[in-house]
Amino acid sequence: MGNLIALLVELTQTMLARRLAHCDELRAQVMEVKALPGMGTTIDVILINGVLREGMTVIVPGVEGPIVTQIRGLLLPPPMKELRVKVWRKCLFILKSTCRSSRQF
């Protein structure tokens, strides 16, 4: 069964590679806003497309209107760990997403 899944993944990656296109427009989904001790308010996002850099100005929707703020740091969880871990590692100033599909579903 594992070989069948590996074959399916390999064929999907090779066949669908032509349908991928890079777009510079930033798209991200805000998952959670929380306060971390020693860091202040943090926002967990899933980066769908684009680039996030330390120092960029971002606008996120809030309950009482849009919130304009600057990115002070990019934090990533350790690899192969849950997002609820207490130890975060600092990113190297830039976070890029990969490509997205050129076809809208």
Helices and strands as residue ranges (DSSP letters): H 2-16, G 17-19, E 20-21, E 27-36, E 40-49, E 51-53, E 57-62, E 65-70, E 75-76, E 89-90, E 94-96, E 100-101
